[in-house]
């Protein structure tokens, strides 16, 4: 297939589509970032308030719930996929559904819901790519259209995770690509990812806004793994599996109630998220925004300022962020990756107060274990945790692998087994004549 002229045409189309799709994705991330600053910094000052008042998250999250509820109910596309169901790349949405997906995501992410931008970016990249191809070349085979849709998603998420290769690997593992389909999608996807990283870097430098990628700076050097740290990897893996299973089950339970009364229940869930943030700020003196949002940009500051957190403050942060994450999964629109990474990182920092466990490996193990427990993508979880740690990645990788494997197996054990489909009844043997 790769040797055919049609495949070369497919690569060319993927490269051409990569540029505008990445520019749109960059604009979406920039808008989310600017909304955060506008809502929680500029808006209170514009109203003549002396700083951001303690109660400010409550009305902001209520407005977010109202906007998201109305968007899901009245606009096509259901506002995108349900984040409580996990990360999904099952087919690109129609062009008519994209305005609702973008609006629901902006209201959720910009006003403080505890979700990440990856799911809207995947939908935006895939939908724009498939829509453009179908408008400009109606004779393209459906298999090629699907490959270009995947390449558009690759391009949109290319720089978000700090590495275009990691973004491509994430989408391939989520979609379960294998065999001939993997060979067909891999090269257009990697090409689009490389172009996406280039566009993100260029636009970030040109606008001065940065690239919005997941990065950590100044990570302390980690020593070689010890026997005690391998034992703690087992504990962290089991703890992450228990926490993620609880979050997922409660989110799915709440999701059913929200779906029956979409608008009022989404407003109510927004108020719950706001109340959790306000309660954390009142109890610890930390900003309420540490509970709000995805936690993507707060990962670095959490690690750098970990010495300023008491064990009690970290417990409260994990609890409040986890509950806000659970509630956000049930009603708002966004992705499940970054809050899971933040909760795992905060849990790792908390456990580093225990004997025999230093901060850097605990941080990495928490990210990997919670990531795999929520996403059930073991290879992506290992790569996320190790690449995020920079030059320490290879040092902590054995510990991360143990924590990820334990969390993955335990999570699957906690999930009720699906009964096998009944086999068709055997046809009666033909009678002898």
C-alpha positions in Angstrom: 0.0 0.0 0.0 2.8 2.4 0.9 4.3 2.0 -2.6 1.1 3.1 -4.5 0.6 6.6 -5.9 -2.6 6.9 -3.9 -0.7 6.6 -0.6 1.7 9.3 -1.6 -1.3 11.5 -2.3 -2.6 10.6 1.1 0.7 11.8 2.7 0.5 15.0 0.8 -3.0 15.7 1.8 -2.1 15.0 5.5 0.8 17.4 5.3 -1.3 20.2 3.7 -4.2 19.8 6.2 -1.7 19.7 9.1 -0.9 23.4 8.9 -4.4 24.9 9.3 -5.6 22.3 11.7 -2.6 23.0 14.0 -3.2 26.7 13.8 -6.8 26.2 14.8 -5.7 23.9 17.7 -3.2 26.5 18.8 -5.9 29.2 18.8 -8.2 27.0 20.8 -5.5 26.4 23.5 -4.6 30.1 23.5 -8.3 31.1 24.0 -8.7 28.6 26.9 -5.6 30.1 28.5 -6.8 33.7 28.0 -10.2 32.8 29.4 -8.7 31.5 32.6 -6.8 34.8 33.2 -9.8 36.9 32.1 -12.3 35.1 34.4 -10.2 34.8 37.6 -8.0 37.9 37.3 -9.2 40.6 35.0 -13.0 40.3 35.6 -12.9 40.9 39.3 -10.7 44.0 38.8 -13.0 45.2 36.1 -15.9 45.0 38.6 -13.9 47.1 41.1 -13.2 44.3 43.5 -9.9 44.2 45.4 -8.5 41.0 44.1 -10.4 37.8 43.4 -13.0 37.3 46.2 -13.2 33.9 47.9 -16.7 33.2 46.6 -15.8 34.0 43.0 -15.6 30.3 41.7 -19.2 29.7 42.7 -20.9 32.0 40.2 -18.3 31.2 37.5 -18.9 27.5 37.7 -22.6 28.0 37.8 -22.4 30.0 34.6 -20.2 27.3 33.1 -22.8 24.6 34.0 -25.6 26.7 32.4 -23.6 27.2 29.2 -22.6 23.6 28.9 -26.0 22.2 29.8 -27.7 24.4 27.2 -25.1 23.6 24.6 -25.4 19.8 25.1 -29.2 20.0 25.0 -29.8 22.3 22.0 -26.8 22.1 19.7 -25.8 19.2 17.5 -23.1 16.8 18.6 -24.0 16.5 22.3 -21.1 18.8 23.1 -18.6 16.0 22.3 -18.0 12.7 24.0 -18.8 12.0 27.6 -15.5 12.3 29.6 -16.8 9.8 32.2 -16.6 7.1 29.5 -12.8 7.7 29.1 -10.8 9.0 26.2 -12.2 8.0 22.9 -11.3 8.5 19.2 -14.1 6.5 17.8 -14.8 8.4 14.5 -14.5 12.0 13.6 -17.5 14.2 14.4 -19.5 16.0 11.7 -18.7 19.6 10.9 -22.1 20.6 12.2 -21.2 19.2 15.6 -17.9 21.2 16.0 -19.4 24.5 17.1 -21.2 22.8 20.0 -18.1 20.8 20.9 -15.9 23.9 21.0 -18.4 26.0 22.9 -19.0 23.3 25.6 -15.2 22.8 25.9 -14.5 26.5 26.2 -17.2 27.0 28.8 -15.9 24.0 30.8 -12.2 24.6 30.6 -12.2 28.4 30.6 -14.4 28.7 33.6 -12.8 26.2 35.9 -14.1 22.6 35.4 -11.5 20.0 36.3 -10.9 18.5 32.8 -8.2 18.8 30.1 -8.2 20.0 26.5 -7.1 16.8 24.8 -10.6 15.4 24.0 -11.9 18.6 22.3 -8.6 18.8 20.4 -8.9 15.3 19.1 -12.5 15.9 18.0 -11.6 19.3 16.4 -8.6 17.9 14.5 -10.4 14.8 13.2 -13.7 16.7 12.4 -11.9 19.5 10.5 -9.8 17.0 8.6 -12.6 14.7 7.5 -14.9 17.6 6.8 -12.4 19.3 4.5 -11.5 16.1 2.7 -15.2 15.3 2.0 -15.9 18.8 0.8 -12.8 18.9 -1.6 -12.5 15.3 -2.7 -15.7 13.3 -2.5 -14.3 10.3 -4.4 -11.7 9.4 -1.7 -12.2 5.9 -0.2 -13.6 5.7 3.3 -10.5 4.0 4.6 -8.4 6.9 3.3 -10.8 9.4 4.9 -10.6 7.6 8.2 -6.8 7.7 8.0 -6.8 11.5 7.3 -9.2 12.0 10.2 -6.8 10.2 12.5 -3.9 12.3 11.1 -5.9 15.5 11.8 -6.3 14.4 15.5 -2.6 13.6 15.6 -1.8 17.1 14.4 -4.1 18.8 16.8 -2.7 17.1 19.9 0.9 16.9 18.6 2.6 19.3 21.0 0.2 19.2 23.9 1.9 16.4 25.8 5.4 17.7 25.3 6.3 15.4 22.5 4.6 14.8 19.1 5.7 11.1 19.3 3.9 10.7 22.6 0.7 12.3 21.2 0.8 9.9 18.2 1.4 7.0 20.5 -1.5 8.0 22.7 -3.9 8.1 19.8 -2.7 4.8 18.3 -3.1 3.0 21.7 -6.5 4.6 22.3 -7.8 3.5 18.9 -6.3 0.1 19.2 -4.7 0.3 15.8 -2.9 -2.8 14.6 -2.1 -4.7 11.5 -2.6 -3.1 8.1 -4.6 -0.2 9.5 -1.7 0.7 11.8 0.6 0.8 8.7 -1.8 3.0 6.8 -2.4 5.5 9.6 1.1 5.6 11.1 3.0 7.6 8.5 0.3 10.3 7.9 -0.2 10.6 11.6 3.5 11.0 12.3 3.9 13.5 9.5 0.9 15.5 10.8 2.4 15.3 14.3 5.7 16.7 13.2 4.1 19.5 11.3 1.9 20.2 14.3 4.8 20.5 16.6 6.5 22.8 14.1 3.4 25.0 13.8 2.9 25.1 17.6 6.5 26.1 18.2 6.4 28.8 15.4 3.1 30.3 16.6 4.3 30.2 20.2 7.4 32.1 19.4 5.7 34.6 17.0 2.9 35.4 19.4 4.9 35.1 22.6 2.2 32.8 24.1 4.3 29.7 24.4 3.3 26.2 23.2 1.0 25.1 26.0 2.9 21.8 26.2 3.2 19.6 29.3 6.7 20.3 30.6 8.6 20.3 34.0 11.6 22.5 34.8 14.3 22.0 37.4 13.4 18.4 38.4 15.9 17.3 41.2 18.2 14.5 40.1 17.0 11.1 41.2 19.3 8.4 42.6 19.1 4.8 41.4 16.0 2.8 42.5 16.2 1.1 45.9 14.4 -2.0 47.3 12.3 0.3 49.5 11.2 2.3 46.4 10.2 -0.8 44.6 8.0 -1.8 47.6 6.5 1.7 47.5 5.8 1.3 43.8 3.4 -1.6 44.7 1.6 0.5 47.2 1.3 3.5 44.9 0.0 1.3 42.1 -2.7 -0.2 44.4 -3.6 3.2 45.8 -4.0 4.7 42.3 -6.2 1.7 41.2 -8.5 2.2 44.2 -8.7 5.9 43.8 -9.4 5.8 40.0 -12.0 3.1 40.4 -13.8 5.2 42.9 -13.7 8.3 40.7 -14.9 6.4 37.6 -17.7 4.6 39.4 -19.0 7.7 41.1 -18.7 9.7 37.9 -20.7 7.2 35.9 -23.3 7.1 38.7 -23.7 10.9 38.6 -23.7 10.9 34.8 -27.0 9.1 34.8 -28.6 11.6 37.1 -27.2 14.6 35.1 -28.5 13.2 31.8 -32.1 13.0 33.1 -32.1 16.7 34.1 -29.3 18.1 31.9 -29.4 21.9 32.5 -30.2 22.2 36.2 -28.0 19.3 37.2 -25.0 20.7 35.2 -25.4 24.0 37.0 -25.6 22.1 40.3 -22.4 20.2 39.5 -20.7 23.5 38.7 -21.7 24.8 42.1 -20.2 21.6 43.8 -16.9 22.1 42.0 -16.8 25.7 43.0 -17.6 24.8 46.6 -14.8 22.3 46.7 -12.4 24.9 45.5 -13.6 27.5 48.0 -13.4 25.0 50.8 -9.8 24.0 50.0 -8.8 27.7 49.8 -10.4 28.5 53.1 -8.8 25.5 54.9 -5.3 25.8 53.5 -4.8 29.5 52.5 -3.8 28.3 49.0 -5.5 29.7 45.8 -8.8 28.1 44.9 -7.5 27.7 41.3 -5.3 24.8 42.5 -8.4 22.7 42.7 -9.9 24.1 39.5 -8.8 23.5 35.9 -6.9 20.6 34.5 -3.8 20.9 36.5 -1.6 20.9 33.4 0.1 24.2 34.1 0.1 23.6 37.9 2.1 20.3 37.7 5.5 22.2 37.6 4.6 24.6 40.4 3.3 21.7 42.6 6.6 19.9 42.3 8.7 23.0 42.8 6.7 24.2 45.8 6.1 20.8 47.3 8.2 21.8 50.4 5.6 24.5 51.1 2.8 21.9 51.4 2.1 20.2 54.7 0.9 16.6 54.6 -2.6 17.8 55.6 -2.7 20.3 52.8 -1.7 17.6 50.3 -4.4 15.2 51.6 -7.0 17.9 51.2 -5.7 18.8 47.7 -6.0 15.2 46.6 -9.4 14.8 48.1 -10.9 18.1 46.8 -9.3 17.8 43.3 -10.4 14.2 43.1 -14.0 15.0 44.0 -14.1 18.0 41.6 -12.6 15.8 38.9 -15.3 13.2 39.5 -18.1 15.7 39.3 -16.7 17.4 36.3 -16.4 14.1 34.5 -20.1 13.5 35.0 -21.4 16.7 33.5 -18.8 18.9 31.7 -16.9 18.4 28.5 -13.2 17.9 28.2 -10.6 15.2 28.5 -9.7 13.0 31.5 -5.9 12.9 31.2 -4.4 16.0 32.9 -6.5 16.0 36.1 -5.6 12.3 36.6 -1.9 13.2 36.2 -2.1 16.1 38.7 -3.9 13.9 41.3 -1.4 11.2 40.9 1.5 13.7 41.2 0.0 15.2 44.3 -0.5 11.8 45.8 3.1 10.9 45.0 4.4 14.1 46.7 2.3 13.2 49.7 3.7 9.7 49.9 7.3 11.1 49.6 6.9 12.2 53.2 7.1 8.5 54.1 10.4 6.9 54.9 12.4 5.3 52.0 10.7 7.3 49.2 12.2 10.4 47.7 10.2 13.1 45.9 11.2 12.6 42.3 10.4 8.9 41.9 7.3 9.3 44.0 6.1 12.1 41.7 6.8 10.0 38.6 5.2 6.9 39.9 2.1 8.8 41.0 1.7 10.2 37.5 2.1 6.9 35.8 -0.1 4.9 38.2 -3.0 7.3 38.2 -2.7 7.9 34.5 -3.0 4.2 33.6 -5.7 3.6 36.2 -7.9 6.2 34.6 -7.0 5.7 30.9 -6.0 2.0 30.9 -3.2 2.7 28.4 -0.1 1.2 30.0 2.5 2.1 27.4 1.3 5.7 27.2 1.3 6.0 31.0 4.9 4.9 31.2 6.0 7.2 28.4 4.1 10.2 29.9 5.7 9.7 33.4 9.2 9.1 32.1 9.4 11.8 29.4 8.0 14.3 31.8 10.9 13.8 34.2 13.5 14.8 31.5 17.0 13.5 32.2 15.6 11.6 35.3 13.3 9.6 33.1 15.5 6.6 32.5 16.5 6.5 36.2 12.9 6.3 37.5 11.5 4.2 34.6 11.9 0.8 36.3 9.9 2.1 39.3 7.3 3.7 37.0 6.8 0.4 35.1 6.2 -1.5 38.3 3.7 1.1 39.6 1.9 1.2 36.2 1.7 -2.6 35.8 0.3 -3.0 39.4 -2.2 -0.2 38.9 -3.3 -1.5 35.5 -3.8 -5.1 36.7 -5.6 -4.0 39.9 -7.9 -1.6 38.0 -8.9 -4.4 35.6 -9.5 -6.7 38.6 -11.8 -4.1 40.2 -13.9 -3.8 37.0 -16.8 -6.4 36.8 -16.0 -8.9 34.1 -18.2 -8.7 31.0 -19.9 -12.0 30.3 -18.8 -13.6 27.0 -21.3 -13.4 24.1 -23.2 -16.6 23.7 -21.9 -18.7 20.9 -24.2 -19.4 18.1 -26.0 -22.7 18.3 -24.3 -25.4 16.4 -26.1 -26.3 13.1 -27.5 -29.8 13.1 -25.4 -32.3 11.2 -26.8 -33.3 7.9 -28.6 -36.6 8.0 -27.3 -39.4 5.8 -29.5 -40.1 2.9 
